């Protein structure tokens, strides 16, 4: 019975996760069309501001209907696994799907992976209820099918399975691994009937780096560790600040959406999930040093600010874009300072450093280095940088440990539980 339930849930997230990704792709095309039309108007600047503000507000309305649909959702999956939270109801599904398509699709600096994980997890729990499974088996489906959702979001089956094992359950029990592998493989296979099979990013073949360059990747990782700690602190700091604001949450979401709309008008690369800017870097599109620095600085703040709006949306995609920018900035700065000697040692292409920067910053923020390495390898079909990725990930992990940085989803889970307890305490004091 459990095996049938697992297969049913995997098919469910393959269909719904694939549809979610397809809808987001269509929303992005529509957004680009609207933005192009607006640039031909005298008052065109108002269009993206009104569009993103309205979509952010509407996306937040869905989280008012289903509070557990807000934010990423990965921390919710982890809380259920650690028995700190009960399984959610089916209402998460429409709120996550519709709210996510509207908010993320409008150009908010958030990703599809968090909602995809939570969609898969909720489908797993609901299917378990249909089959009248035990609470533990429903929790197991909630967790493992959530990893299948990540695999569908990024077309990365190994990365999705490893994320469940390394980050969420932190368990290598045979049953967990078996269910994870089965649900992930089925879900990705089903999703490919909706989303064709291809790597998320197109990257030309990359040569394996020489031994002499490893030290540069270690330095890249060390600095990425500090950057990741600062990024996590910015995410949590903005969330804490918005928690204390007296402004109505939906109004606050609209205001943040309006600010993102300004970015969308000024430079579309500064808004959205970040796939466009990452692909440009990986395609060796030339960026000036100041342009990389400006995009890094703007997206460093815009991502946490968008997340603080409380609409459905994840952190992965913006984090990967930030890592690509960081790697490219590191390489460009090294060439500017080192001249011909740096060119001879590091090469002229920023692509290897962008790819390794994605892994390093992912590791620094989330503390799941193996998942980061496998995820980037699958998303780019590039396996020649494994040594550099391991070196940079180890350095990033060392730096975050020395700086006493916490994994972002641990911090988000603590905040979620604090808010739940605070609401419960308020409800108790209001009882007659």
N, C-alpha and C positions, 0 to 999 in steps of 0.2 A: 504493500500500500504506500509506504514512504517513497519507494522508487518511482511509482506512478505519479505521486504528488510532486516530486522533484522535477520530473520531466515536464509535467503540466506547467509548473511555475516557470521553468526555463523557457518554454515556448512562449509563455505570456510576456516575459520581459524581452524576449527577442522581438516580438511583434510591437509591443508598446514602446520599448526603448528605441527600436528602429524608427517607429513613427515619430517619436519625440525628436530624434535627431533630424529626420527629414523635415519636420515642421520648422525647426530652428534654421535649417539651411534655406528654406523658402522665405522665412521671415527676414533673414539677412539679405537675400536678393531683393525683397520688397523694400527694405530699409535703404539699400543702395540706390534703388530707382527713385524713391521719394527724395533722398538727399540730392541726387542729380537734378531733379525737377526744381527743388527749392533754390538751388544756386542760380537759377534763371529768374528768380523773383527779387524785387526790390526789398521786400521784407522777408526774404527766404530764411534769414537767421532764426526767425521765430518758429519755423516749422519743426526742426529737430528738438528745440527746447520744449515745445508743447507736446510733441510726440513722445519723447522719452519720459517727460514728467507724467503725462497721462497714463502711459503704460506701466511705469513704476507704481503709481497709485493703484491702478487696477490689479497689478500683480500682488500688491500688498493686501488688497481686499480679500483675496483668496486665502492669505495666511491668517486674516482675522476670522475667517470661517473655520479654518483648520490650522491652529497655531503651530502644530508640529510640521507643517509644510514650509516653514520659513527657513531661510538660510540654506546651508549645504545639505543637511540630512545625514551625513556620514557620522557625525557625533551622536545622532539619535540611534543609529544602528549599533554603534559601539556601546552606548548606554544600555540598550536592550540585552546585548550579549553579556555584559557585566552585571546584569540583573539590577540595574539602577533605575530602570524605566520599564513600564509595561509595553506590550505590543500595541501599536497604533491601530486605529480603525481604518476601514476602507476609504473614508473621506479624504485621506492623504492623496490618493491617486488622482482624482480630478483637480485638486488644488495644486499639486505638484506639476502636473502636466500643463494645465492651462496657464497657471500663474507663471511657470517657468518659460513657456513659449512666449508669453507676452512681455515679461520683464527682460529676459536674456535677449530675445529677438529684437527688442527695441534698441539695443546698443549698450545696456548696462555692462560694466566691466566685471562680468561673472561668467562662469563656465557651465557646461551641461552635465558634467560628470557627477556632481553631488546629487542633483535631482534624479539622475539616472540610477545611481546607487539606491536612493530611497524608494524610487518606483519599483525596482527589482525586489527590494526587501519587503515592501508592503504587499506586493503580489505573492511572494513566498509565504508570508504570514496568512494571507487570505485563503490561498489554496490549501494551506495546512488546516485552516478552520473548515473548509468545505469537506476535506477528507477526514475530519475529526481526529486529527493527530494529537499527540500529547503536547503539553506546553513546551517541553524541551525540544521536541521535533519541530514545532512551529518556530521556535526561536532559532533553531539550526537553519531552517529554510530562510528565515528573515535575514540571517547573516550571510549565508553562502550565495543566495540568489541576488543579494545586493552587490556582491563582487561581480556577478555576471552582468549586472547593469553597467558597471564601470567598463567591463570588457566590450560591451556593445557601444558605449559612448565613444570609445577611442579605437574601436576595431582592434583590440589588443587582448586576445584571450589569455595569454600567459600572464600579462601584467595584471589583468583583472583577478585571476585566480590567486596570484601571489599577493595582491593587495589584501584579500580576505585573510590569508594565512599570516602574513607578516604584520599588517597594521591593525586589523579589526579583531581577529580571534587570538592572534599570537599563539596559535596552537598548531602542532603538527600531528594531531591525532588522526588515525587512519580514516575514521568516518568523516571528519571535517574535510580532509583533503579529497576523499572520493566524491563527496557530494559537490564540493567546489568545482572540481575538474569536470564532472558530468554536466552540471547546470551551466557552467561557463561555455563549454564546447557547443552544447545544444543551442543556447541563447544566441551566440555569435553566428552560428550556421543559419538559424531562422532569420536573424536580422539582415542577412545578406540578400534576402529576397526583396528587401526594401531599400537598403543602402548597399550599392555595389562594393565588392571587395577591392580595397586599395589602401595604401598607407596614407595616414592623415597628412603627412608632409612629403613633398617630392624633393629628394636630395640626390645630387650627383654622387657617384662613388667617391669615398673619402679614404685616402691612404692611411695606413696605420702609423701613428706617430713614432718617431725615434726615441730611444731611451733618454737622450739628452733633453727632450722636451717635457718629460714627466714632471720635473721640478716646477715648470711653469703651471702645469695643471694642478699641482699641489697648492701653489700659491693662489690660483684661481679658486680652489675649493675652500681654503682658509678664509679668504675674503668673502666668499659666498656664505660661509657659515655666519659671519657677523651680519651680513646683509639679511639673511634669513631670520635671525633673532630680532633684528630691527623691524622686519616686515611683520612678524607675528605680533610684536609689541604694538605696532600701528593698528593692526586688525583689532586686537583686544582693547586698545585704548579708545578707538573710535566707537566700538560697541558699548563700552562702559559709559562713555560720554553721552551717546544717544539714549542709553537706558535711563539716564538722569534728566533728560530733556522733558519739559512739560508740554511741548508741542504734540499735537495728535499724531500718532505713528504714521497714518496714511498721508497726512500733510507733509510730514518729514520725508517720507519716501518720494513724494512728488517733488519736493525741493531738491533732494539729491539727484533725482532723475533730470531735473532742469539743468543742474550743473554738468551732468554727463552730456546732456544735449548741447551745451556750449562747446564741450570738447569735440563732440561729433561734428559740429559745424566748422570748428577751427582746423581740426585734423582728425579724420576718421580713424587713423592708426592709434590715436590716443584713447579711443573708446572701444567697446566691444570685447569679446572674449580674448582677443589677441592672436587668433590664428593667422590673420593677414600679415601682421608685422613679423611674426615668427617665420612664415613662409618666405617673405621678402628677404629676410636675413639669410635663411637657408638656401635661397636662390642666388646668393651673392650680389644682391642689389646693393650698390654702394651707398653707404650712409656716412655723413660727416660726423666727426667726433661730437660736436655740439648737438647734432640731431639725436644721436644715440643717448647722450646724457639727458637731454630734455625729455625724450620719450620714457626713459627709465624713471626719471624723477616724477613725471606726471602719472604714469601708470602705477608707481609705487604707492601713491596716495589714492588714486582713483579706484583701484581695486578694493582696498579696505573700506573706502567711503561707500562704494556701491553695495558691498556686503552689509554695511551698517544700515542700509535701507530696510532690511528685513524681508525683502522679496525672495522668492525661491531662486537659488543660484549657487554655484559652487566656486571653489577657490583654485582648483587644479589648473585650468586653462590659462587664467591670468598669471598664475605663478610660473607656468612654463614659458609664457611670453616674456616675463620679467627675467627669467633665467637666460633665455636666448639673447635678450638685450644686454644683460650683464656680461655674458661671454664675449659678445661682439665688441662691447665697450672695452673690456680688458685687452682684447687682441689689438684693437685700433690704438689704444693708449700705448701699449707696448711698442708698436711699430713707430708711433710718433716720437717716443722717447729714445728708443734703441736704434732707429735708423736702419741701415743696411744689415747690420749685425743681427738685429731682431728679425728682419725679413728672412735672412738665411736660416735662422734657428726655428722660427715659428711658422714660416710660410706666409704667403699673401692672403690666403683665404681665411675669413673669420668663421667659416662653417664648423670646423672641429671644436673651436672654443665655444661657439653658441650651443652646440649639442651637449658638450660637457657641462657648460654653465646651467643648462636646463636640469641635468641630473643633480648637480651640486646644490642648487637652490631648492629643488624639490626635497633633497635629503635634509637640508638645514631646517626647512619649515615643518616637514611632516615626519621626519625621522624614519623613513622607510626606504633605505638606500637600494636594496635589491629590487623593490618594486619600481623605483625611479629608473634604474638602469635598464630593466627589461621593458618598461613602458616606452621609454624614448627609443630603444632599439627597435621595437615593433612599430612605433608610429612613424619611424623614418626609414625602416628597412636598412639600417646601417649597423653593422656588427664589428667594424674595424677599430672602434674606439673604446673597446671594453677595458683595456688596461688604463687608459686615461680616465675613464668614468669611475673605475674602482678607486684610483688614487685621489681624484677630486672628491668623491663621496666620502672617503675615509677622512680626508682633511676637513671637509665641511662638518662631519659628525664630531670630530675632535674639537673644532672651534665652538660649535654650539654647546657641547658638554662643558668646555672651559668657561663659557659665558653664562652657564646655567639657564640656557633657553629651554623652554618646554615645547613639546610637539603641539602644533596648532589645534589638532582635534581633541587633545586632552584638555586644553584650555577652553575650547568651545563647549565640550561636554560639561565641564564644571559650571560654566556660565548658564547653560541650559537647565541644569539641575537646580542651581540657585534661584533662577527665575521661577521654576516650577514650585519650589518650596515657598518662595515669597508670595506667589499667587494663592497657594493653599493656605498660608498663614493669614492673608487678607480675607479670604473667604470664611475662615474660622472665626475671626474677630467680628465679622459682619452678621454672623448667625444670631438670631434672637435668643 
